[in-house]
Amino acid sequence: MKVPGQDRTRVLTAGLGLLSLMACGLSIGLGYASFDVTAAWRDVLAGKETIPALVLLEIRLPRALLGLLVGFSLGLTGAAMQGLLRNPLAEPGVVGISGMAALGAVGAFYSGIAGAFSLALPLGGIAGAFVATLLLYLLAGRGASTTTLILAGVAINAFAGAMTSLALNLSPNPYAATEIVFWLMGSLADRSLSHVWLVLPLMLAGWGLMLGAGPALDGLTLGEDTARSLGFHLGRVRLQLIAGAALAVGSAVAVSGAIGFVGLVVPHLLRPLVGHRAGRLLLISGFGGALLTLGADSMIRVMPIRPELKLGVVTAIIGAPFLFSLIWRLRREG
C-alpha cells in the first residue's frame, strides 16, 4: 500500500525538476542582446560554426547548465547540513567547506596560475574543499559529536577568512586584488563548457553520497541515540555527508565563487511541504536551489544595469531579510 506522503513527495519532486529544466531553457534564451535560440540550435546540430552557434555553446549554454548544477548542489547541501547538525541556521559554509574552496581559488589568483592555466581556478577551489574535509576529519575525528563538528567548522572558516584577507592585503597588483574581490562576490558569467565537464563528475559523486544518507537523516531527527538504535553508524554518516558536501559545494564554489543563502533559504521554504522529513527534503531542496539560482541569474541579465550585478550580491539581498525573519521567529518560539 502506498504512503500518501511519499506520493506527494514524488509529485513535488517531479514538478520542481520539470520547473528547473524549464528555468534552464529560459536562461539560455535570456540576455541583454536579442538571440534566436532555435536558429542557434539548428546551426549547432548541423555542425555550422556560426556566431549564434558559438554564442549558444560558449556563453548561454554553459551559464544555464552551471546555474542548474551549482544551485542544485547548494540546495541539496543546505538540506543535508541542516539535517546533520539539526540546526535551522546551518548551510554549506558552516563546516568551512565554502571558505576553504574560496581560499583555494584565491590562491590560484594570487600565485598567477589562473592567468596561465584556464582551469587552475576551479581546480584550486576543489583542492581547497578537500583540504577542508581533511581538516574536519583531523579536528573532529570519526566519532565526533555534532557540537565538535560545528566548532571545527568555525575554526576552519576563521582560518580561511584570515588567509583570504592576507592574500588581498599582500597582493602586489591592485588589479589582481580587485579581480579576487569581484570573483568572491559570485557569478556564472564568462564560464565555458570545460568548467561544466570538470565539476559535473565531482558534483554527481557528492550528490550520491548525500542522497544515500537520507534514511540516516530521518533517524537523526529523533536524536543521536535513536539513530544509533536504528542501526546507523553516526561517524560514518557524518563522514559521508561531509565528503559529499566537499565534492558538491567545493566544485560549485570553484566555478562560481561564493553564492550565499541558497542553501539556507531553500530548505526552509520547502520543509513544510514534505512533513519536515529530512531525508525527503534532500532531492526537493536540490531542485529548489536550482530554481532560485537560475531565477536570480536570469533576473540579473534582464535588469538595465551594466556591468551586470554579481549573483552572490543578489542572493544575499534576497537571503538576508529571510535570515532576519527566521532568527526573529526562532526567538519568539524559544
ROSE-313560 format. One record per residue: x, y, z of N, C-alpha, C, CB in turn; residue in three letters. Coordinates in steps of 0.05 Angstrom, whole numbers, plus 5000, padded with zeros to 4 digits. Last residue first. Glycine has a CB too. Layout:
XYZXYZXYZXYZAla
...
***
This chain:
522656075419524355995442523256125468527256075438Gly
519356335384518656065391520155975416519255875368Glu
522256815380519556815392518656535400517556935371Arg
526856625356527056755382524356755396528057045380Arg
525056435308526156245327526356365355528856165317Leu
523456935285521456725291522456525311520556585265Arg
528357195281526257315298524157105305524957555283Trp
530956855245532056895273529957005291534557075272Ile
527656945201527956675213528956695241529856505196Leu
528457475190525757385197525857115210523857375173Ser
533857465176532957625199530157535208532857925191Phe
533657135131535157045155534257205179538157075150Leu
530757455096529657195104531057105129529956995081Phe
534357885089531857925102530557665112529958085084Pro
538557565062538957695088536357765102540557945083Ala
536957355011537057185034537357325061539357005031Gly
536957774973534557614977534557465004534157414954Ile
542157954979539958144983537258004987539658334958Ile
544757484966545057594993542857794999547757734997Ala
543457434913542557224931542757324960544056964928Thr
546157894893543257874891542157664911542457794862Val
551557764904550358014915547357984915551258264900Val
552357314873552557294902551357534916555357254910Gly
552057534821549957354830549957324861550257074818Leu
553158224809554257954815552057784828556657974834Lys
550058604756550558544784551758264787547958574800Leu
553358814695551258674710552058624739550458414696Glu
555959484685556159194683554059064702558959104691Pro
549059584675551459494663553859634676551459544633Arg
542359444682544659534697547159414683544559454727Ile
536659304674538159504658540559624672536259734649Pro
535858594679535958854693537559054676537058834721Met
536558114656534558284644534358554658531758144646Val
540557874686541057924658538958104645541257674643Arg
538457804737540757974734541058064705543257834743Ile
534557424728533657694735535957894731532757704765Met
537656974720536057084698535157374703533556904693Ser
539756904771541556974749540057084725543156714741Asp
535056794799536557034806538457104784538156984832Ala
533556314773531756544773533256804779529556504794Gly
537855974784537256054756535456294755535955814742Leu
537255954840539756054828539256144799541955844828Thr
532155744847532756004859535256124845533355984889Leu
532555244820530555444812531355724822527855374822Leu
536554994850536955044822535055264812536654794806Ala
533954954899536355124897536955194868538654984909Gly
529854594885529154864894531555054892528154864922Gly
532954144874531454274852530654554860529054104844Phe
534754064928536654094905535254234882537653824896Gly
530153994957531754244961533754284939533154224988Ser
528753494937526953714932528453984936524553704951Ile
532853174958532553204929530853444922531352954916Leu
531853265016534453295002534053354972536053045005Leu
527153155041527653435034530053465016528053595059Leu
526952635057525352715034526052995024522452695040Arg
530252685103531052515080529552595055530652225086Gly
527353005138529953095128530752945104532053065150Ala
520853195139522452965137525153035124521052735121Arg
516853585143519253615159520953355160518553705188His
513053485104512553395131514953395149511453115130Gly
514253725058514953445060514653335088517853395051Val
513054255063511654105042512253805043512454215015Leu
516354485101513554425109512154255088512054675113Pro
521254545069520954345090518054285098522554435115Arg
521654965034520554715024520054505046522354595003Leu
523955395060521455435045520055175038522155595020Leu
528555165082526455265100523755305085527255535112His
531655025037530554815055528354915073532754695072Pro
532655575016531055375002530055155020532655254980Val
536055875052533355955046531655725036533256185026Val
541055615054539655675078536655725073540855925091Leu
543155545003542955315020541455365046545555205025Gly
543156094988541455894974540955654991542755824947Val
546856395019544056395027542256195011542956665023Phe
551956574969550856504996547856494997551856705016Gly
556856414931554056474927552656384953552856344902Ile
563256534913561656504936558756594931562856654960Ala
564756214849565256394871563356344894565156684862Gly
563955844809562056064811562756274832559355964816Ser
567555424811566855534785565155784786565455324769Val
568355324866570655334848569955464821571855064843Ala
563355264887564855504894567155544874565955494922Val
562254744865560654974859562055234864558054974876Ala
566254414887566054454858564454694851564854204845Ser
564854474942567454554932567554594902569554344940Gly
559654254941559954544945562754634937559554604975Val
560853704926558853864913559354164916556053794924Ala
565253534958565253494929563353684915564553204923Leu
563553685010566053784999566153754969568453635011Ala
558853395015558753685015561253805003558253795043Ala
560952875016559052954995558953254992556352845000Gly
563952905063565252855038563552935014566052555036Ala
559752995099561853195096563353155070563753185120Ile
556852515094555552775087557652995083553652855109Leu
560652135110559352115084558252385075557251905084Gln
561752295162563852295143562752285114565752055147Leu
556652205185557852475184560052495163559052545212Arg
556251645178554251825166555452105164551651825181Val
560351455210560451405181558551595166559751115175Arg
558551625260561151715250561351685220563351565264Gly
553651345264553651635261556351745251552951765287Leu
550850825236553550885247553951185243555750715234His
544450595252546050785236548650835251544551045230Phe
540750295280542850155266544650335249541649955248Gly
537250515314536150425289538250295271534850655274Leu
540450695354538850455360537550345334536650525380Ser
542551155330544350925335542650665340546150975360Arg
537951465330539151395305541051155308540651635293Ala
537251535385535251385370536351295343532751555365Thr
541751835397541451575409539351405394540451605439Asp
540852305367543052135360542751855372545752255370Glu
534052445346536252455365538352255358535152395392Gly
530452465306529452365331531552355353528252085328Leu
533352605263531352805272530252715299529152835251Thr
536352155250537552365267535552565277539752495252Leu
532951875215533451775242534551985260535251535241Gly
533452205170530852175183531152065211529051975166Asp
538852125161537952385169535152375181538052575145Leu
538751595144540051655169539251935179543151645165Ala
536051645094534751495117536051555144534851205112Pro
540051965065537352055072536051905095535652035048Gly
544951845046544751875075541951965084546852065085Ala
544751864991544851605004544551605034547351464997Gly
545152404982542552284979542452004991541752264949Leu
550752464991548752595008546052465006548652895002Met
553052144950553752104978551552224997556452214985Leu
550852374904550252094911550852034940551951914893Gly
553052894904550152854907549452564916548752914880Trp
558452764897557552884922554552854926558353184922Gly
558352554845559252384867558352494894562352364867Ala
556553004817554852754817555652574840555152614791Leu
560853344826558253414837556453164838556853624820Met
564853084797565153124825562553184839567153344830Leu
562753094744563152844757563452864788565652704746Pro
562353684737559953514736560553244750559153464708Leu
566953994734565653964760563453754760564554224769Val
568653934680570553904702569053834728572254154706Leu
564354064648565353784648567253734671566753724621Trp
563954614661561754424666562754144668559554454644Val
568754814642568154834671565954634678567355124679His
567954724588570154584602569754594632572854694594Ser
564055094574563254814577565454644591562554684550Leu
565555684613565455524588564555244595568155524574Ser
563756344637564556064642564155904616562955924665Arg
561856864639564456804628565456534635566457014637Asp
557856844699558556964673561356864665558457264674Ala
556256714749556256504729557056594702553556364728Leu
559056934811557856984785558056734768559357224771Ser
561557234870559957014858558657094832557856924877Gly
565057534900562257614900560457404887561857874886Met
570057354888568857264913565957334915570357374936Leu
571057634841570557354839569157244864573157194834Trp
572058144862569758104845569057804842570258224818Phe
576758034891574458124905571858084888574658424912Val
580257884849579557694870577057774884581857674890Ile
580558364821579458134808578657914828581458014788Glu
583058684859580358754850578958514837580358994831Thr
588058434860586358444885583458504878587458654904Ala
589758534808589358264817587558244841591958124822Ala
590259084811588258974793587658684800589258994763Tyr
594459164847591759244855589559134837591559544856Pro
599358704861597958824838595158904846597858634814Asn
601158454905602758664894601458824872605358554884Pro
597458284962597458274933599058504921594558284922Ser
596858295016599558275005599658274975600858025016Leu
591258315023592958525035595758525022593158475064Asn
589457854999588658104988590458334998585758164996Leu
591857475033592557475004591757744991591157244990Ala
589257605081592257635078593057655049593657415093Leu
584057455069584657735074587657795072583657815102Ser
585056905065584057045042584557345045580956995038Thr
586656785117588556755096587656895070588956455091Met
581856905146584357055152586357025129585556945177Ala
578256535123577756825121580256985126575656915140Gly
580656055139580356115110579856415106577955955098Ala
580356095195582956075182582756155153583955785185Phe
574756115202576456335212579156335198576756315243Ala
573355615181572355865168574056105177569455915175Asn
575755285218576655275190575755525176575555025176Ile
572855415265575755455264576855455235577155225279Ala
567755265249568255545257571255595255567255605285Val
568454705243567754875220568255165225564954825213Gly
569454565296571554525277571054695252571854225269Ala
564354685317566754835327569054805307567554745355Leu
561354295291560754575286563254745294558354665302Ile
563553825312563653875283563254165277561553705269Leu
562253875365565053885358565353935328566453615365Thr
556653825360557854075371560754095363557554085401Thr
556253285343555353505325556553775334552353525324Thr
562152915362559352995365558753225345558853085394Ser
566252435327565752695339562852755342567152915323Ala
568751975310566451955327565652215340566851745348Gly
573152145279571051975267568451975284572051695263Arg
575052845285575352565290572952405279575652505319Gly
575653395282573353285295573552995301570853335278Ala
580753475258579953635282577653505297579153915273Leu
581053115216583153115235582253255261585653255224Leu
576353235187576752965197578852955219577652775173Tyr
577253775175574953695192575353415204572353695175Leu
581753715143581953855168579653785187582154165164Leu
579353445099581553325114581853455142584153335099Leu
575753845082574753585091576853435108574053415066Thr
579354245067577354295089576354035100575054475079Ala
581853995024583454065048581554115072585254315043Val
577553984990578553725000580353775024580053574979Phe
576954534979574754384992575754125004572554334971Ala
581854644954581254764979579054624994580555054976Gly
581154354906583254274925582754384953585954354914Ala
577054654884576554374891578654274911576454194866Ile
579855134875577555124893576854844902575155244879Gly
583754964838584555074864582255064884585555354861Gly
580454834795582054624808582954714835584454544790Leu
578255334781576555124792578054904806574755004771Pro
583555574766581655694786579755484797580055914774Leu
585855284726587155294751585355394773589655474750Ala
583855274675582455114695583755114722582254824685Leu
587455594646584655684649583155524670583255644623Ser
593555834664592155584660589255624666593355354679Phe
595456344673596856174654595355914647599556094665Ala
592156574710592556714684593856534664594156954688Gly
592556234753589956264740590156394713588056424758Ala
597556304773597056054757594456084741596955814775Ile
598456714807598656774778598056534761601356874772Gly
597656684861600156574850600556634820600256274855Ser
592556904866594857034878597556944866594856994908Tyr
589156524841589356804832591956924840586956974843Phe
590056084873590656064844590856344832588455904829Ala
588256284921591056204919591856184889591555944933Gly
582856324910584456574914587356514912583756694942Val
581655784909581455934885582956204887578455994878Ala
582455664964583955524943583955674916582855244939Gly
578656004987581456054992583255914971582255955020Leu
573955754970574556024961577456084965572856224976Ala
574555284999574455274970575055544958571655174960Ala
574255485051576755365042576855335011577255095055Met
568855665051571055845057573755745046571255895086Gly
565955195042565755415023568155605026563155565027Ser
567454885088568054785061567955015040566054575052Ile
565955005140568455115129569055045100570655035146Gly
561154875158563354695166565954775152562554405158Val
557755275138558055255167560355065175555555155179Val
556655325084559155445094559655405124559055735090Gly
551655075075554154955066556755075077554254965037Pro
548255185139548455195110551155105101547855485099Glu
543955245195546255125182546055155152546554835190Ala
539555415222541255625211543755515197542155815233Leu
537054975244535755105221537355325209533155215230Pro
540354395259540454685264539254825240543354775269Asn
542253875255539653925268539454215277539253735292Arg
546553725227547053885251544553945267548454145243Leu
543853425186546053315201546453455228548653315185Leu
539953785166539153525177541353405194538453335155Gly
543254195148541254255169540253995182538854405157Gln
546253915110547554035133545654095156549154285126Met
542253785073543753575086545153675111545853465066Ala
540354285056538554105069540053885084536553975049Ala
545154475032543954615055542054435070542454855044Gly
545954104991547854105014546654255038550454235006Thr
541654234957541853964969543653964993542953774948Leu
542954774945540454704958540554434971538154704937Gly
548054714921547654884944545154814959547655184937Leu
546954374877548954304897548554454923551754344887Ser
543254674848542454414859544354334881542454194836Phe
546355114834544055154851543154884863541755274835Gly
550254864801551055004826548655034845552255284819Val
546954654759548654484776549454614802551154414760Leu
544255114739542754874747544454704766541954704723Leu
548555444726546455534745544855304756544655734731Gly
551155124689552455174715550455284735554755364711Leu
547355164647547954904660549254934687549754734641Leu
547555714636545055594645545555324659543155544621Ala
552955774620551855924642549255804654551256214634Arg
553355434575554955384600553755524624557855464596Pro
549455684539549055414550550755364575549755214528Leu
551656224529549056174541548755904554546856214519Arg
557356144512556356344531553856254545555956614518Ile
558555744476560755854492559756044514562656004474Glu
553955574450555655374462557755494481557155224440Leu
551456074434549955864448551855684463548255704429Leu
555556324405554356454429552956254446552456684420Val
556255954364558456004383557356134409560656174370Leu
551355994338552155744349554355774370553055554327Ala
551356544321549356444341550156184353546656424327Pro
555956514286556156674310553956584330555756974304Ile
557255824264556256104260556456244287553256094250Thr
559255314245560655484265559855774260563755454263Glu
554954764238555855014228557055184250553455164214Lys
552654274251555554294251556654554240556754074236Gly
547354224257548354194230551354214228547054404212Ala
546854344311546254064302547254014274543254014303Leu
548054894309549754704325549354424315549054724355Val
543955094277546755114268548554924283547755404272Asp
539654984310539754864284542554874273537855014264Arg
540855304355540855014358540954874331538354924373Trp
540155804330542755734341542955424344543255864368Ala
534755814318536655814296539455734306536856094284Ala
532755804371532155594353534155584330529255624342Thr
534656294393535556034404535055804384534255974431Val
536656874374534756674363535856394372534556694332Asp
536957444413538357194406536256994397539957084430Phe
538758104432536857924421538357674410535258054398Ser
542258234494542158244465540158044454544958204452Ala
541958104547541358384540541358424510543458564553Tyr
538157494556540557644554539957934545542457514534Gly
535456824551535457094563538157234559534657094592Leu
535556304535534456494516534656784526531656434511Gly
537656024578539156024553538156244534538855754539Ile
533556084615536156224620537756234594537656074642Ser
529655744596529156024595531756184598527156104617Leu
532155254607531655324580531155624577529255174569Gly
532155294663534755264649534355344620535854984651Cys
526755294673528355534681531055524667528755544711Ala
525554774656524454994642525955254648521455034650Met
528454484695529154464667528054694650528254194656Leu
525554654740528454714738529354694710530054514756Ser
520454444730520854734731523754814729519654844757Leu
521753894735520854004709521154304708517953924704Leu
523153884789525053804769524353914742525353504767Gly
518254024813520554204816522754144795521754184844Leu
515253574797514453844789516754034791512253934807Gly
517953144820517653154791516953434782515552954782Ala
517353294875520053264863519953284833521252994871Thr
511853274880513253524885516053524872513453584915Leu
510952734870509652934853511153204855506652974860Val
513852504912514552444885513352654866513552164877Arg
511052724957513952784953514752734924515652614972Thr
506152484951506352784949509252864944505352914975Arg
507551954959506452034933506752334930503551944931Asp
509251975012511151904992510151984964511751614992Gln
504352085037506552275039508652225018507752265066Gly
501251625027500651875014502852075015498151985027Pro
504351015012504051215032503451485019506651235050Val
501150444982502750684980502250875003502250824954Lys
501749765000500050005000501850255000498150005025Met
***
